[in-house]
Amino acid sequence: MKVERRPYLVVAASAALALSALAPGVGGLAASGSAGTSAHLTYAGKTHLAAGRTSSTADSLTDQTAPAIEADSHPPQNPNLNHVAASGVPRPAGNALATGQLSNFGGFTGINHENQRHSGTGAYAMTNFSLEPPDQGLCVGGNFVVETVNDALRVFSKSGTALTSTTALNQFLLAKPAVIRTSPPVFGDFISDPKCYFDSDTQRWFLTALQIDLDPVTEAFGTHSKQYVAVSNTNDPTQSWSVFFFDTTDATGGAHASCPCFGDQPLIGADANGFYVSTNEYNLHPFGSSFNGAQIYAISKAAIEATPAATPTTIPVVQINAGPMLLPNGGLAFSVQPATSPSAAYESANRGTEYFMSDLDFSAAPAIGMGASGLAVWALTNTASLSTTPAVGLAVTVIGSEFYGQPPNAEQKSGELFLGDATHNPLALVAANDDRMNQVVFANGKLWAGVNSAVQTANGPTRAGAAYFIVTPSDANGTLSASVTKQGYAAVNQENLLFPSIGVTSTGKGIITFTLVGPDFFPSTAYASINASTGVGDIHIAAPGQGPEDGFTGYDNPRAPGAGDVARWGDYTAAVADGNSVWFATEFIAHPSTDLTTRTALANWATFVAHVTP
């Protein structure tokens, strides 16, 4: 699920029923937030990934009705290719396309739509919806690779051997099945936006996802929401995990406007002391019509990693309403990304400091984004207190940066279509969403991050590219400051780069990954080296796309009039370091779109998982 200060949900279709600013201030001024309010984690129980075979019943257009947006009233993405005034579009020189791969390259095809749709065993067999976009999650450690998407996960070995079946997220998180396909169908829990993280310090695995109650009969959103956090009990993700959740409804006390609410697009990070979740808070009724800004949740890492006893100890959750802290700079804070670290080299100042970053384009859309030339750098201090009596403090400083702005939706290479032809629809554009902050890494004393941005290379029209930022933070003596060490753009002449993620080793050697798509490319997995001295190198294609995106979100149909033209994609990629290697994963199209042995009737996306030594 992704929202642009308005609901921007994952889109789903069932087999039996179609389911439906520029910030004015840049500089070094820091603002401090309150210590937050305290809730607690609820222990749901033990879980594990399914070991058996998942169902593989074939789908067809006759047993999956015309898809529609599930409980989502957002207007469609603007199909125009220009979202930023031409005079404001960055004009980078562009990056060359390399013909080979970087050192020690390897990779494999991960979860695809067919796996996702048919994941689940026992009572969860055939209970997933068809979903777009996948929302890429990836974490790596030991000899394991954990991949998660909407709404499934699987464990692989580093050679690409599947060690578990593809498990439905509802099953793994001990939630109700998404839909039981009886007549009439029974709707369960809405799960979305998974992320995962391997903590190299403690050798534990984390997985998160949001949840919203559904009316079992009408499928309408209910009045409660929560955030799931699952933690492995050992360093082996194929063994048992503990599942927790905390409430994100914010319906009591009147402190948050228009609630009951839900936490959209949960983002995760960690330091030596805590595990952190940041969400964008929207109201549930009328759905997504009110935005309360970013909410930050802090949890003791030691407490949540301890295997629960028969009667689990209550674990506090500190909630901070961070949204209003950027009002002096033009709007409510959104997508405040916590940092992860490739090693145990966390920031120890001020009894533990967790850094975050966010951007300042408060006008990002779905229509016209004005762009911004600044960044917000955040610090949560005294994180060591999370294991005793939590007493953390949050500060933010706003600094200048290069310009970035709302990207255009992406053209894709023309090719044969199955679903498009069957529903009499033309080739869709690929959604570039907006220019919110993507994942943040704290490595080698710096923060590394990127955003989608409009770019224009030599002799080319406005396309989507990546703006990247390498920022050096400091919070000496409790005074937060930051400066840009290196910044720039990744762009390919005439083509598009979507949803950048940066993975960085502890020595500061990085990889930036994205989807490459355009008039000459089907959606492909691509990457480049990145460092604080020379920036981004040539673009390498890890997995070339084999056909156009041909999924149901890109096509108009009677159940969702006007929802076509732009196919959902992303909403994010992933990149993580593992020792001297960097692993990364993105959505791509693995087979020709008319190859019905490798897709379902409604979608043809797949994922590619790769690694190199930068």
Backbone hydrogen bonds, N-H to C=O, Kabsch-Sander energy under -0.5 kcal/mol:
donor,donor_aa,acceptor,acceptor_aa,energy
2,K,8,Y,-5.6
4,E,6,R,-1.1
5,R,3,V,-0.8
11,V,132,E,-3.6
13,A,130,S,-1.9
14,S,17,L,-1.4
19,L,17,L,-0.5
20,S,18,A,-1.1
26,V,24,P,-0.6
27,G,398,V,-1.5
31,A,396,V,-2.7
33,G,394,L,-4.7
37,T,319,Q,-2.7
39,A,317,V,-3.1
41,L,315,I,-2.6
42,T,245,F,-3.1
44,A,42,T,-0.5
44,A,243,V,-3.2
45,G,243,V,-1.2
47,T,241,W,-2.4
55,S,118,H,-0.7
55,S,120,G,-0.9
63,D,60,S,-0.8
64,Q,60,S,-0.8
68,A,12,A,-0.6
71,A,69,I,-0.8
72,D,20,S,-0.5
72,D,69,I,-0.6
78,N,366,P,-1.2
83,H,81,L,-0.6
88,G,85,A,-2.3
89,V,85,A,-0.6
89,V,86,A,-0.9
95,N,491,A,-3.7
98,A,96,A,-0.6
98,A,539,I,-3.1
105,F,102,L,-1.0
106,G,611,H,-1.7
108,F,609,V,-2.6
110,G,607,T,-2.4
113,H,605,W,-2.5
116,Q,112,N,-2.6
117,R,113,H,-3.1
118,H,114,E,-1.8
119,S,116,Q,-1.1
120,G,166,T,-1.2
124,Y,121,T,-2.4
125,A,122,G,-1.7
127,T,119,S,-0.5
127,T,124,Y,-1.5
128,N,117,R,-0.5
130,S,13,A,-3.2
131,L,129,F,-0.5
132,E,11,V,-2.3
135,D,570,G,-2.7
136,Q,572,Y,-1.8
137,G,148,T,-2.6
139,C,146,V,-2.1
141,G,144,F,-2.0
144,F,141,G,-2.5
145,V,156,F,-2.7
146,V,139,C,-3.0
147,E,145,V,-0.5
147,E,154,R,-2.6
148,T,137,G,-1.8
149,V,152,A,-2.8
150,N,134,P,-3.6
151,D,149,V,-0.6
152,A,149,V,-2.4
153,L,167,T,-1.9
154,R,147,E,-2.4
156,F,145,V,-3.2
157,S,161,T,-2.6
158,K,143,N,-0.9
160,G,157,S,-1.8
163,L,155,V,-2.9
164,T,155,V,-1.1
165,S,50,A,-2.4
167,T,153,L,-3.0
167,T,165,S,-0.7
169,L,151,D,-2.1
172,F,168,A,-2.5
173,L,169,L,-2.7
174,L,171,Q,-1.2
175,A,170,N,-2.5
179,V,127,T,-1.2
180,I,186,V,-3.0
181,R,179,V,-0.6
182,T,180,I,-2.3
186,V,180,I,-2.0
187,F,216,P,-2.0
188,G,178,A,-2.2
189,D,176,K,-0.8
190,F,212,I,-2.3
191,I,189,D,-0.7
192,S,210,L,-1.7
195,K,208,T,-1.7
197,Y,206,F,-2.1
199,D,197,Y,-0.5
199,D,204,R,-3.1
200,S,198,F,-1.0
203,Q,199,D,-2.2
204,R,199,D,-0.9
206,F,197,Y,-3.0
207,L,230,A,-2.2
208,T,195,K,-2.6
209,A,228,Y,-1.2
210,L,192,S,-2.4
211,Q,226,K,-2.3
212,I,190,F,-1.9
213,D,224,H,-2.3
214,L,188,G,-0.7
215,D,220,A,-3.0
219,E,215,D,-2.1
222,G,213,D,-2.9
226,K,211,Q,-2.0
227,Q,246,F,-2.7
228,Y,209,A,-2.9
229,V,244,F,-2.4
230,A,207,L,-3.2
231,V,242,S,-2.6
232,S,205,W,-2.4
233,N,240,S,-2.6
239,Q,236,D,-1.7
241,W,47,T,-2.7
242,S,231,V,-3.3
243,V,45,G,-2.8
244,F,229,V,-2.3
245,F,42,T,-1.8
246,F,227,Q,-1.8
248,T,225,S,-1.9
249,T,225,S,-0.7
255,A,252,T,-0.6
257,A,255,A,-0.5
259,C,256,H,-1.1
261,C,249,T,-2.3
262,F,282,Y,-2.4
264,D,262,F,-0.8
264,D,280,N,-3.3
267,L,278,S,-2.9
269,G,276,Y,-1.7
270,A,339,A,-1.7
271,D,274,G,-1.9
275,F,299,I,-2.6
276,Y,269,G,-2.8
277,V,297,Y,-2.2
278,S,267,L,-2.5
279,T,295,Q,-2.5
280,N,264,D,-2.3
281,E,279,T,-0.6
281,E,293,G,-2.2
282,Y,262,F,-2.0
282,Y,280,N,-0.5
283,N,290,S,-1.6
284,L,260,P,-2.7
285,H,260,P,-0.5
288,G,283,N,-2.9
289,S,286,P,-2.0
292,N,281,E,-2.9
293,G,281,E,-0.6
294,A,333,A,-1.9
295,Q,279,T,-2.5
296,I,320,I,-2.6
297,Y,277,V,-3.3
298,A,318,V,-2.4
299,I,275,F,-2.1
300,S,316,P,-0.5
301,K,273,N,-2.8
302,A,273,N,-0.6
304,I,300,S,-2.1
305,E,301,K,-1.8
306,A,302,A,-1.0
315,I,41,L,-0.5
317,V,39,A,-1.5
318,V,298,A,-2.5
319,Q,37,T,-3.7
319,Q,317,V,-0.5
320,I,296,I,-2.9
322,A,294,A,-1.2
322,A,320,I,-1.4
323,G,294,A,-1.6
325,M,322,A,-1.5
326,L,323,G,-1.4
327,L,324,P,-1.7
329,N,326,L,-1.7
330,G,327,L,-1.6
331,G,326,L,-1.4
333,A,323,G,-2.6
337,Q,335,S,-1.0
337,Q,357,M,-2.7
339,A,355,Y,-2.0
340,T,440,V,-1.7
346,Y,344,A,-2.0
347,E,353,T,-0.6
348,S,346,Y,-0.6
351,R,348,S,-0.6
352,G,348,S,-1.1
352,G,349,A,-0.5
353,T,347,E,-2.2
354,E,380,L,-2.4
355,Y,353,T,-0.5
356,F,378,W,-1.8
357,M,337,Q,-1.8
358,S,376,A,-2.1
360,L,374,G,-0.7
362,F,360,L,-1.9
364,A,361,D,-1.9
369,G,83,H,-0.7
369,G,367,A,-0.5
372,A,404,Y,-2.3
375,L,399,I,-2.4
376,A,358,S,-2.8
377,V,375,L,-0.5
377,V,397,T,-3.0
378,W,356,F,-2.5
379,A,395,A,-2.5
380,L,354,E,-2.9
381,T,379,A,-0.6
381,T,393,G,-2.8
382,N,350,N,-2.0
382,N,352,G,-0.8
383,T,352,G,-1.8
384,A,351,R,-2.6
385,S,382,N,-1.5
386,L,383,T,-1.7
387,S,384,A,-1.1
388,T,385,S,-1.7
393,G,381,T,-1.3
394,L,33,G,-0.5
395,A,379,A,-2.1
396,V,31,A,-2.5
397,T,377,V,-2.6
398,V,29,L,-1.0
399,I,375,L,-2.5
401,S,373,S,-1.8
404,Y,372,A,-2.1
409,N,80,N,-0.7
410,A,430,V,-3.1
413,K,518,G,-0.7
413,K,521,F,-1.5
422,A,418,F,-2.3
423,T,419,L,-1.9
424,H,421,D,-1.0
425,N,420,G,-3.4
429,L,565,D,-3.2
430,V,410,A,-2.8
431,A,567,A,-3.0
438,N,450,G,-1.9
440,V,338,P,-0.7
441,V,448,W,-1.8
442,F,340,T,-3.1
443,A,441,V,-0.7
443,A,446,K,-2.5
446,K,443,A,-1.7
447,L,471,V,-3.6
448,W,441,V,-2.4
449,A,469,F,-2.0
451,V,467,A,-2.4
452,N,436,R,-0.5
453,S,465,G,-2.2
454,A,405,G,-1.5
455,V,463,R,-2.7
456,Q,90,P,-2.0
460,G,457,T,-2.1
463,R,455,V,-3.0
465,G,453,S,-3.2
466,A,490,A,-2.5
467,A,451,V,-2.5
468,Y,488,G,-2.5
469,F,449,A,-2.8
470,I,486,K,-3.0
471,V,447,L,-2.9
471,V,469,F,-0.5
472,T,483,S,-3.0
474,S,481,S,-2.6
478,G,475,D,-1.8
479,T,476,A,-1.9
480,L,478,G,-0.7
481,S,474,S,-2.8
483,S,472,T,-1.6
485,T,470,I,-2.9
485,T,483,S,-0.5
486,K,470,I,-1.8
488,G,468,Y,-1.6
490,A,466,A,-2.9
495,E,492,V,-2.1
496,N,517,V,-2.3
497,L,464,A,-2.4
498,L,515,T,-2.3
501,S,513,T,-1.8
503,G,511,I,-2.7
505,T,509,K,-2.7
508,G,505,T,-1.9
510,G,508,G,-0.6
510,G,530,I,-2.1
511,I,503,G,-2.6
512,I,528,A,-2.7
513,T,501,S,-2.8
514,F,526,A,-1.9
515,T,498,L,-2.3
516,L,524,S,-2.4
517,V,496,N,-2.1
517,V,515,T,-0.5
518,G,521,F,-2.1
521,F,518,G,-1.4
524,S,516,L,-2.3
525,T,543,A,-2.2
526,A,514,F,-2.4
526,A,524,S,-0.5
527,Y,540,H,-2.3
528,A,512,I,-1.8
530,I,510,G,-2.0
531,N,535,G,-1.3
535,G,531,N,-1.5
537,G,529,S,-2.2
539,I,96,A,-3.1
540,H,527,Y,-3.5
542,A,525,T,-1.7
542,A,540,H,-0.8
543,A,525,T,-1.7
545,G,522,F,-0.7
546,Q,589,I,-2.7
552,F,602,L,-2.1
554,G,551,G,-1.6
555,Y,552,F,-1.3
557,N,560,A,-0.5
560,A,557,N,-1.7
563,A,560,A,-2.0
565,D,554,G,-1.6
566,V,564,G,-0.5
567,A,429,L,-3.2
571,D,569,W,-0.7
574,A,585,A,-1.8
576,V,583,W,-2.8
578,D,581,S,-3.0
581,S,578,D,-1.8
582,V,612,V,-2.6
583,W,576,V,-3.4
584,F,610,A,-2.6
585,A,574,A,-2.4
586,T,608,F,-1.4
588,F,606,A,-2.7
589,I,523,P,-1.8
590,A,588,F,-0.7
595,D,592,P,-2.2
596,L,594,T,-1.3
598,T,595,D,-1.5
600,T,603,A,-1.8
606,A,588,F,-2.3
607,T,111,I,-0.6
608,F,586,T,-2.3
609,V,108,F,-2.9
610,A,584,F,-2.9
611,H,106,G,-2.4
612,V,582,V,-1.7
613,T,103,S,-2.7
